[in-house]
Amino acid sequence: MVKAVKKALSEKATQELEAQIPEKASLATKQAYEKAKASGLTVLLSRDGFIIAECADGTEQIVRASKPRRKVKAGVALELGSGVLVNAGA
């Protein structure tokens, strides 16, 4: 049986990997969007204060207006339903 040796990343390596997260998340979102459209699915998106259904054929339909329910500040804990606390912007 071979034991795996865990090697801790240096702080610099961790920061470099973390810096890639926004770009990778953006790419994954774009790929999911394109895959859904190529599969003939309708995609919901938020644009200019509205939730819009974008059909595979390119037509769009406004589903409803979207408004933020509350403004959030980084570092301020929010209480969500069922008493769950979330630290905004953490």
MIDOSE-1310 file (N, C-alpha, C; in nm, 2 decimals, decimal comma, always signed):
residues 90
mvka	+0,08/-0,12/+0,00/+0,00/+0,00/+0,00/+0,09/+0,12/+0,00; +0,06/+0,22/-0,09/+0,14/+0,34/-0,10/+0,07/+0,45/-0,03; +0,15/+0,52/+0,05/+0,09/+0,63/+0,12/+0,12/+0,76/+0,04; +0,01/+0,84/+0,03/+0,02/+0,97/-0,04/+0,08/+1,07/+0,06
vkka	+0,18/+1,14/+0,01/+0,24/+1,25/+0,09/+0,18/+1,38/+0,05; +0,12/+1,45/+0,15/+0,05/+1,57/+0,12/+0,16/+1,68/+0,13; +0,16/+1,76/+0,03/+0,26/+1,87/+0,02/+0,18/+2,00/+0,03; +0,21/+2,09/+0,12/+0,14/+2,21/+0,14/+0,19/+2,31/+0,03
lsek	+0,10/+2,39/-0,03/+0,14/+2,49/-0,13/+0,20/+2,61/-0,06; +0,29/+2,67/-0,12/+0,34/+2,80/-0,06/+0,23/+2,90/-0,07; +0,25/+3,01/+0,00/+0,15/+3,12/+0,00/+0,15/+3,18/-0,14; +0,26/+3,19/-0,20/+0,27/+3,25/-0,34/+0,19/+3,16/-0,44
atqe	+0,21/+3,03/-0,43/+0,15/+2,94/-0,52/+0,00/+2,94/-0,50; -0,05/+2,95/-0,37/-0,19/+2,96/-0,34/-0,25/+3,09/-0,40; -0,18/+3,20/-0,38/-0,23/+3,32/-0,43/-0,24/+3,32/-0,59; -0,14/+3,26/-0,65/-0,14/+3,25/-0,80/-0,26/+3,17/-0,84
leaq	-0,29/+3,06/-0,78/-0,41/+2,97/-0,81/-0,54/+3,05/-0,78; -0,55/+3,12/-0,67/-0,67/+3,19/-0,64/-0,69/+3,30/-0,74; -0,59/+3,36/-0,79/-0,60/+3,47/-0,89/-0,66/+3,42/-1,02; -0,65/+3,29/-1,04/-0,71/+3,23/-1,16/-0,86/+3,20/-1,15
ipek	-0,91/+3,20/-1,03/-1,05/+3,17/-1,01/-1,15/+3,25/-1,09; -1,15/+3,38/-1,09/-1,25/+3,46/-1,17/-1,25/+3,43/-1,31; -1,13/+3,42/-1,37/-1,12/+3,39/-1,52/-1,17/+3,25/-1,55; -1,14/+3,15/-1,47/-1,19/+3,02/-1,49/-1,34/+3,01/-1,47
asla	-1,39/+3,08/-1,37/-1,54/+3,08/-1,35/-1,61/+3,15/-1,46; -1,55/+3,25/-1,52/-1,61/+3,32/-1,63/-1,61/+3,23/-1,75; -1,50/+3,16/-1,78/-1,49/+3,07/-1,89/-1,59/+2,96/-1,88; -1,61/+2,90/-1,76/-1,70/+2,79/-1,73/-1,85/+2,84/-1,76
tkqa	-1,88/+2,96/-1,71/-2,01/+3,01/-1,73/-2,04/+3,03/-1,88; -1,94/+3,09/-1,96/-1,96/+3,10/-2,10/-1,98/+2,97/-2,17; -1,90/+2,87/-2,13/-1,91/+2,74/-2,19/-2,05/+2,68/-2,17; -2,10/+2,69/-2,04/-2,23/+2,63/-2,01/-2,34/+2,70/-2,09
yeka	-2,33/+2,83/-2,11/-2,42/+2,91/-2,19/-2,42/+2,86/-2,33; -2,30/+2,85/-2,39/-2,29/+2,80/-2,53/-2,34/+2,66/-2,55; -2,31/+2,57/-2,45/-2,36/+2,44/-2,46/-2,51/+2,43/-2,45; -2,57/+2,51/-2,36/-2,72/+2,51/-2,35/-2,78/+2,56/-2,48
kasg	-2,73/+2,66/-2,53/-2,78/+2,72/-2,66/-2,77/+2,62/-2,77; -2,65/+2,55/-2,78/-2,63/+2,46/-2,89/-2,72/+2,33/-2,87; -2,76/+2,31/-2,75/-2,85/+2,19/-2,73/-3,00/+2,23/-2,75; -3,02/+2,36/-2,79/-3,16/+2,40/-2,82/-3,24/+2,44/-2,70
ltvl	-3,17/+2,47/-2,59/-3,24/+2,50/-2,46/-3,26/+2,65/-2,45; -3,35/+2,69/-2,37/-3,38/+2,83/-2,34/-3,29/+2,87/-2,22; -3,23/+2,98/-2,23/-3,14/+3,03/-2,12/-3,19/+3,15/-2,06; -3,20/+3,15/-1,92/-3,24/+3,27/-1,85/-3,12/+3,35/-1,81
lsrd	-3,13/+3,48/-1,83/-3,02/+3,57/-1,79/-3,07/+3,70/-1,74; -2,99/+3,77/-1,67/-3,02/+3,90/-1,62/-2,96/+4,01/-1,70; -3,04/+4,11/-1,75/-2,98/+4,22/-1,83/-3,07/+4,34/-1,81; -3,00/+4,45/-1,78/-3,07/+4,58/-1,77/-3,18/+4,58/-1,67
gfii	-3,17/+4,51/-1,56/-3,28/+4,51/-1,46/-3,39/+4,41/-1,49; -3,38/+4,32/-1,59/-3,48/+4,23/-1,62/-3,42/+4,09/-1,63; -3,51/+3,99/-1,60/-3,48/+3,85/-1,62/-3,53/+3,82/-1,76; -3,44/+3,77/-1,85/-3,48/+3,75/-1,99/-3,46/+3,61/-2,03
aeca	-3,56/+3,55/-2,10/-3,55/+3,41/-2,15/-3,50/+3,43/-2,29; -3,38/+3,37/-2,32/-3,32/+3,38/-2,45/-3,34/+3,24/-2,51; -3,42/+3,23/-2,62/-3,44/+3,10/-2,68/-3,32/+3,06/-2,78; -3,32/+2,94/-2,81/-3,21/+2,89/-2,90/-3,21/+2,95/-3,03
dgte	-3,33/+3,00/-3,08/-3,34/+3,06/-3,21/-3,30/+3,21/-3,21; -3,26/+3,26/-3,09/-3,22/+3,40/-3,08/-3,32/+3,49/-3,03; -3,45/+3,45/-3,02/-3,56/+3,54/-2,97/-3,54/+3,55/-2,82; -3,59/+3,67/-2,78/-3,58/+3,70/-2,63/-3,72/+3,74/-2,58
qivr	-3,75/+3,70/-2,46/-3,87/+3,74/-2,39/-3,84/+3,78/-2,25; -3,90/+3,90/-2,21/-3,88/+3,94/-2,07/-3,97/+3,86/-1,98; -3,91/+3,80/-1,88/-3,98/+3,71/-1,79/-4,04/+3,80/-1,68; -3,95/+3,89/-1,62/-3,99/+3,98/-1,52/-3,88/+4,08/-1,49
askp	-3,92/+4,18/-1,41/-3,82/+4,28/-1,37/-3,74/+4,21/-1,25; -3,62/+4,25/-1,25/-3,54/+4,19/-1,13/-3,48/+4,31/-1,05; -3,50/+4,31/-0,93/-3,45/+4,41/-0,84/-3,37/+4,34/-0,72; -3,26/+4,40/-0,68/-3,20/+4,34/-0,57/-3,29/+4,36/-0,44
rrkv	-3,29/+4,26/-0,37/-3,38/+4,26/-0,25/-3,32/+4,34/-0,13; -3,19/+4,34/-0,13/-3,12/+4,42/-0,03/-2,98/+4,45/-0,07; -2,93/+4,56/-0,03/-2,79/+4,60/-0,05/-2,70/+4,53/+0,05; -2,59/+4,49/+0,01/-2,50/+4,42/+0,10/-2,37/+4,49/+0,11
kagv	-2,30/+4,48/+0,22/-2,17/+4,54/+0,25/-2,08/+4,43/+0,28; -1,96/+4,44/+0,23/-1,86/+4,34/+0,26/-1,83/+4,33/+0,40; -1,82/+4,21/+0,46/-1,79/+4,19/+0,60/-1,91/+4,20/+0,69; -2,03/+4,23/+0,64/-2,14/+4,24/+0,73/-2,22/+4,11/+0,72
alel	-2,25/+4,04/+0,83/-2,33/+3,92/+0,83/-2,47/+3,94/+0,80; -2,53/+3,86/+0,71/-2,67/+3,87/+0,68/-2,74/+3,75/+0,73; -2,87/+3,76/+0,78/-2,94/+3,65/+0,82/-3,04/+3,61/+0,71; -3,02/+3,49/+0,66/-3,11/+3,44/+0,55/-3,22/+3,36/+0,62
gsgv	-3,31/+3,31/+0,54/-3,42/+3,23/+0,59/-3,37/+3,11/+0,68; -3,44/+3,07/+0,78/-3,41/+2,96/+0,87/-3,29/+3,00/+0,96; -3,27/+3,13/+0,98/-3,17/+3,17/+1,07/-3,02/+3,14/+1,03; -3,00/+3,12/+0,90/-2,87/+3,10/+0,85/-2,79/+3,23/+0,83
lvna	-2,67/+3,24/+0,88/-2,59/+3,36/+0,87/-2,49/+3,34/+0,76; -2,48/+3,45/+0,68/-2,38/+3,45/+0,57/-2,30/+3,57/+0,58; -2,17/+3,56/+0,57/-2,08/+3,68/+0,57/-2,07/+3,73/+0,43; -2,13/+3,85/+0,41/-2,13/+3,91/+0,27/-1,99/+3,95/+0,23
ga	-1,95/+3,92/+0,11/-1,82/+3,96/+0,06/-1,70/+3,89/+0,11; -1,73/+3,78/+0,18/-1,62/+3,70/+0,23/-1,56/+3,60/+0,13
